[in-house]
């Protein structure tokens, strides 16, 4: 990992743990780029502002940092208020969604509104979909997935979420929180079937919200990270969320449930690697001792390069399909590149929702996907094709080290 990535990590740790950072020749323009790629600019600016080293930043970069941080944190405050308002409307209407990740994780940071959320995740009972839809529409939220609502009976057991948006806030109303486009996600949904019965309440900013109790919420946060990591990569923010949650709730987390669940999904080594990363590189000194002895720098570099959800660069975005195909290749005789370009209808429908109820149109989706891939990776795109496959192979090697190349659970 390079010097500026180290500086970026040290500033994040300074914000999370509220202690002075150790920096080495900071390039503030590059640190700004990294903070934007990980949607963490307000947190990084909070740690940097006032440092003698930050006074050496160019006036342009310092102003960009300040205006971006103030704008994003102010917008986050407004989004949080909007979430709490509409959540009370849902409760008053007889719907009790469970708040997942965002708001709960934000509350654990020293200054919550400096940890940004692009949207908010709520988990609703399937029988409450229509009631929820009515309440949200009455309160200024428009459905972005009308095609799913129109075919609700046929997709309710497979669709991951219904998305609603107002002028201020986007809500993802989860039905099957992990989706259904591969066997691991289907098994994860099945594993969490009982989680809806393990509910607790929290008071945040004077509002009561409902969420999963700590053992189940910790598992949800981890498996959400795991899902993104094996698919295309995940950024450092989700890792910080997981570690802060574990640090805060570790006395209430039942490891007798957690450890077998991790092992059942082949994620035990990955979990140990994240804990080791937390202790050795991210300043979480009171985490349990980890048994992981692999290459933490390789893992941390991947997290930094990935951006928020594996989309740090165009090559990473394109390589995610290659990685998914390679991860699943051990379960099929289909070559990875073929599986990447010509997925089954269950996977293709995520990108082409018009396939829902019309599976015979799958060849049209394949043709579109094939030509889209060609146009994005033509040779004149400065070697993007080779970058894509090189990055995909590197990530696959990391998955092998973490024993994640066989993602099929044995539940």
C-alpha positions in Angstrom: 0.0 0.0 0.0 1.3 3.4 -0.9 2.2 6.3 1.4 -1.0 8.4 0.7 -3.2 5.4 1.4 -1.5 5.0 4.7 -2.1 8.6 5.5 -5.8 8.2 4.5 -6.1 5.2 6.9 -4.3 7.1 9.7 -6.7 10.0 9.4 -9.7 7.7 9.5 -8.3 6.0 12.6 -7.7 9.4 14.1 -11.4 10.3 13.6 -12.7 6.9 14.9 -10.5 6.7 17.9 -10.2 10.5 18.6 -6.4 10.6 18.8 -3.8 12.5 16.7 -2.8 10.9 13.4 0.7 10.0 12.3 1.2 11.3 8.7 4.1 11.1 6.3 4.4 13.8 3.5 0.6 14.0 3.0 -0.6 14.7 -0.5 -3.9 16.4 0.3 -5.3 16.3 -3.2 -4.8 12.5 -3.3 -6.2 12.1 0.2 -9.2 14.1 -0.9 -9.6 11.7 -3.9 -9.5 8.7 -1.6 -12.0 10.2 0.9 -14.4 10.9 -1.9 -14.0 7.4 -3.3 -14.9 5.9 0.1 -17.7 8.5 0.8 -15.8 9.6 4.0 -14.7 13.1 3.2 -16.4 14.7 6.3 -14.7 12.2 8.6 -11.3 12.7 7.0 -11.6 16.5 7.1 -12.6 16.4 10.7 -9.3 14.6 11.5 -7.2 16.8 9.2 -8.6 20.2 10.1 -6.3 22.1 12.5 -3.3 19.9 11.9 0.0 21.8 11.0 0.4 19.5 8.0 -3.0 20.5 6.7 -2.0 24.1 6.7 0.4 23.2 3.9 -2.4 22.0 1.6 -3.0 24.2 -1.4 -5.7 26.8 -0.9 -7.8 25.1 -3.6 -7.6 21.7 -2.0 -8.3 23.0 1.5 -11.4 24.9 0.2 -12.5 21.8 -1.7 -12.2 19.7 1.4 -14.1 22.2 3.5 -17.0 22.8 1.2 -17.4 19.1 0.4 -17.3 18.1 4.0 -19.7 20.8 5.2 -22.1 20.1 2.3 -22.1 16.3 2.7 -22.4 16.4 6.5 -25.2 18.9 6.3 -27.0 16.8 3.8 -26.6 13.7 6.0 -28.1 15.5 8.9 -31.2 16.4 6.8 -31.4 12.8 5.5 -31.3 11.4 9.0 -34.1 13.7 10.1 -36.1 12.6 7.1 -35.6 9.0 7.9 -36.7 9.4 11.5 -39.8 11.3 10.4 -40.9 8.7 7.8 -40.1 5.9 10.2 -42.5 7.4 12.7 -45.1 7.5 10.0 -44.6 3.8 9.2 -44.9 2.9 12.9 -48.1 5.0 13.2 -49.5 3.2 10.2 -48.9 -0.2 11.8 -45.7 -1.2 9.9 -42.6 -1.9 12.0 -39.6 -2.0 9.7 -36.2 -3.0 11.1 -33.5 -0.5 10.6 -30.3 -2.2 9.3 -26.7 -0.9 9.2 -26.7 2.8 8.3 -28.4 4.7 11.1 -27.4 2.2 13.8 -23.8 2.1 12.7 -23.6 5.9 12.4 -24.7 6.3 16.0 -21.5 4.5 17.1 -19.2 7.1 15.5 -17.9 10.1 17.5 -19.8 12.4 15.2 -22.6 10.4 13.5 -23.4 12.8 10.7 -19.8 12.7 9.5 -20.4 9.0 8.6 -22.4 9.3 5.4 -25.1 7.0 4.1 -26.2 7.1 0.4 -29.5 5.5 1.3 -31.1 3.8 4.3 -31.9 0.1 4.6 -35.2 -1.1 6.2 -36.4 -4.7 6.4 -40.1 -5.1 6.2 -42.3 -8.2 6.6 -43.5 -9.4 3.2 -47.1 -9.2 4.2 -46.6 -5.5 4.9 -45.4 -4.5 1.4 -48.7 -2.9 0.3 -49.3 -1.1 3.5 -45.7 0.2 3.4 -46.1 1.3 -0.2 -49.3 3.3 0.6 -47.7 5.1 3.6 -44.5 6.0 1.7 -46.4 7.3 -1.3 -48.6 9.4 1.0 -45.5 10.9 2.4 -43.8 12.0 -0.8 -41.8 8.8 -1.7 -42.0 7.4 -5.3 -41.4 3.8 -6.1 -38.5 3.2 -8.4 -39.3 -0.5 -8.9 -42.9 -0.3 -10.2 -42.3 -3.4 -12.3 -41.6 -5.4 -9.2 -44.7 -4.1 -7.5 -46.7 -5.0 -10.6 -45.4 -8.6 -10.4 -45.3 -8.8 -6.6 -46.7 -12.3 -6.3 -44.1 -13.7 -8.6 -41.1 -11.9 -7.2 -41.8 -11.5 -3.5 -39.7 -14.5 -2.5 -36.7 -13.5 -4.8 -36.6 -9.7 -5.0 -34.0 -8.2 -2.8 -35.6 -4.8 -2.1 -38.1 -2.2 -3.3 -36.6 1.3 -3.6 -38.4 4.5 -2.8 -37.1 8.0 -3.1 -38.1 11.5 -2.1 -36.3 14.7 -2.9 -34.2 14.2 0.2 -33.9 10.5 1.0 -33.7 7.1 -0.7 -35.1 4.1 1.1 -34.3 0.4 0.3 -37.2 -1.6 1.7 -35.7 -5.1 1.9 -37.8 -8.2 1.3 -35.0 -10.8 1.0 -32.0 -8.8 2.3 -29.3 -10.7 0.5 -31.0 -11.1 -2.9 -31.3 -14.4 -4.7 -29.0 -14.3 -7.7 -26.7 -17.1 -6.4 -27.0 -20.1 -4.0 -25.1 -18.3 -1.2 -27.5 -15.4 -1.1 -30.5 -17.7 -1.1 -29.0 -19.6 1.8 -28.2 -16.4 3.6 -31.8 -15.3 3.4 -32.9 -18.7 4.7 -30.4 -18.4 7.6 -31.9 -15.0 8.5 -35.5 -16.2 8.4 -35.5 -16.5 12.1 -33.7 -13.2 12.7 -37.0 -11.2 12.3 -38.0 -12.7 15.7 -34.8 -11.3 17.4 -35.7 -7.7 17.6 -34.6 -4.9 20.0 -35.3 -1.2 20.2 -32.8 1.7 20.4 -33.3 5.3 21.1 -31.4 7.5 18.6 -31.8 11.3 18.7 -34.9 11.0 20.9 -36.6 8.5 18.5 -37.3 4.9 19.1 -36.3 2.6 16.3 -36.4 -1.2 15.9 -33.5 -3.3 14.7 -32.0 -6.7 15.1 -30.6 -7.6 18.5 -26.8 -7.5 18.6 -25.9 -11.1 17.7 -28.1 -11.1 14.6 -27.3 -7.5 13.6 -23.5 -8.2 13.8 -24.0 -11.2 11.6 -26.0 -9.2 9.2 -23.4 -6.4 9.0 -20.6 -9.0 8.5 -22.4 -11.0 5.9 -23.4 -7.8 4.0 -19.7 -6.9 3.9 -18.9 -10.5 2.9 -21.5 -10.5 0.1 -20.0 -7.3 -1.5 -16.4 -8.5 -0.9 -16.7 -11.8 -2.8 -18.7 -10.2 -5.6 -16.6 -7.2 -6.6 -14.9 -5.6 -3.6 -15.9 -3.4 -0.6 -14.5 -0.3 0.9 -13.0 0.5 4.3 -16.2 2.1 5.6 -18.1 -1.2 5.9 -15.1 -2.7 7.8 -15.1 0.2 10.2 -18.8 -0.2 10.7 -18.4 -3.9 11.6 -15.5 -3.3 13.9 -17.2 -0.4 15.8 -20.3 -2.5 16.1 -18.3 -5.5 17.5 -16.4 -3.2 19.9 -19.6 -1.6 21.2 -21.7 -4.8 21.5 -19.2 -7.5 22.1 -20.5 -8.4 25.5 -23.9 -9.0 24.0 -22.8 -10.9 20.9 -23.2 -14.7 21.2 -20.2 -16.2 19.6 -21.8 -19.7 20.1 -24.2 -18.6 17.3 -21.7 -16.4 15.3 -18.8 -18.9 14.8 -20.9 -21.8 13.5 -22.6 -19.4 11.1 -19.3 -18.1 9.8 -18.0 -21.6 9.3 -21.2 -22.8 7.6 -20.7 -20.1 4.9 -17.0 -20.6 4.6 -16.4 -17.1 6.0 -14.5 -17.9 9.2 -11.0 -17.1 7.7 -12.3 -13.8 6.3 -13.8 -12.9 9.6 -10.5 -13.6 11.4 -8.7 -11.5 8.8 -11.0 -8.5 9.4 -10.4 -8.8 13.2 -6.7 -9.0 12.6 -6.8 -5.9 10.4 -8.7 -4.1 13.0 -6.2 -4.8 15.7 -3.0 -4.4 13.7 -3.8 -1.6 11.3 -7.0 0.1 12.3 -6.4 0.8 16.0 -9.1 -1.4 17.6 -7.0 -2.7 20.5 -9.7 -4.4 22.4 -10.7 -6.9 19.7 -10.1 -10.6 20.4 -6.8 -12.0 19.2 -7.1 -13.3 15.7 -5.7 -16.5 14.3 -5.2 -15.0 10.9 -1.6 -15.0 9.7 -2.0 -14.1 6.1 -1.1 -11.0 4.1 -3.0 -8.1 5.7 -1.5 -5.6 3.4 -2.9 -7.4 0.4 -6.3 -7.2 2.0 -6.0 -3.6 3.1 -4.8 -2.6 -0.4 -7.8 -4.3 -2.0 -10.2 -2.5 0.4 -8.6 0.9 -0.4 -8.6 0.4 -4.1 -12.2 -0.9 -4.1 -13.9 2.4 -3.2 -17.3 2.1 -1.5 -18.6 -1.0 -3.2 -15.9 -2.3 -5.5 -16.3 0.6 -8.0 -13.1 2.5 -7.2 -12.0 2.4 -10.9 -13.7 1.4 -14.1 -11.5 -1.7 -14.2 -12.7 -2.8 -10.8 -16.3 -2.3 -11.8 -15.9 -4.4 -14.9 -13.7 -7.0 -13.1 -16.4 -7.7 -10.6 -18.3 -9.8 -13.1 -15.2 -11.8 -13.8 -14.6 -12.4 -10.1 -18.2 -13.5 -9.5 -17.9 -16.0 -12.4 -14.6 -17.4 -11.1 -16.0 -17.7 -7.6 -18.9 -19.7 -8.9 -16.9 -21.7 -11.4 -16.1 -24.5 -9.0 -19.9 -25.4 -9.1 -20.2 -25.5 -12.8 -18.3 -26.6 -16.0 -19.0 -23.2 -17.6 -15.9 -21.2 -18.2 -15.6 -18.0 -16.2 -15.7 -15.6 -19.2 -18.8 -17.3 -20.5 -20.6 -17.1 -17.2 -19.6 -13.5 -16.9 -21.1 -12.5 -20.3 -24.1 -14.8 -20.4 -25.6 -15.2 -16.9 -28.8 -17.1 -16.2 -32.1 -15.2 -16.1 -32.1 -15.2 -12.3 -28.9 -13.1 -12.3 -29.6 -11.1 -15.5 -32.9 -9.8 -14.2 -31.1 -7.6 -11.7 -29.7 -5.5 -14.5 -32.6 -6.1 -16.9 -35.8 -6.0 -14.8 -37.9 -6.3 -18.0 -36.9 -10.0 -17.9 -39.3 -10.5 -14.9 -42.2 -12.5 -16.2 -40.6 -12.6 -19.7 -37.6 -15.1 -19.4 -37.8 -15.8 -23.1 -36.2 -12.4 -23.7 -33.0 -13.5 -22.1 -31.0 -13.8 -25.4 -31.8 -10.1 -26.0 -30.2 -9.3 -22.6 -27.2 -11.4 -23.5 -26.7 -9.5 -26.7 -27.0 -6.2 -25.0 -24.6 -7.3 -22.3 -22.0 -8.6 -24.8 -21.9 -5.4 -26.9 -21.9 -3.2 -23.8 -18.9 -5.1 -22.5 -17.2 -4.7 -25.9 -17.8 -1.0 -26.1 -16.4 -0.5 -22.6 -13.3 -2.5 -23.2 -12.2 -1.7 -26.7 -8.4 -1.7 -27.1 -8.3 2.1 -27.5 -9.5 2.5 -23.9 -5.9 2.6 -22.7 -5.6 -1.1 -22.0 -8.9 -1.3 -20.0 -9.4 -4.9 -21.1 -6.1 -6.1 -19.7 -6.6 -4.0 -16.6 -10.0 -5.6 -16.0 -8.8 -9.1 -16.2 -5.6 -8.5 -14.4 -7.5 -6.9 -11.5 -10.0 -9.8 -11.6 -7.3 -12.3 -11.3 -5.6 -10.4 -8.4 -8.9 -10.3 -6.5 -9.5 -14.0 -7.1 -6.1 -14.8 -5.7 -7.0 -12.8 -2.6 -10.2 -14.7 -2.3 -8.2 -17.9 -2.4 -6.0 -16.8 0.4 -9.1 -16.0 2.5 -10.6 -19.4 1.5 -13.6 -17.7 -0.1 -13.4 -19.3 -3.6 -16.0 -21.9 -2.6 -18.8 -19.7 -1.5 -21.4 -22.4 -1.3 -22.7 -22.9 2.3 -23.1 -26.3 3.8 -26.2 -25.5 5.7 
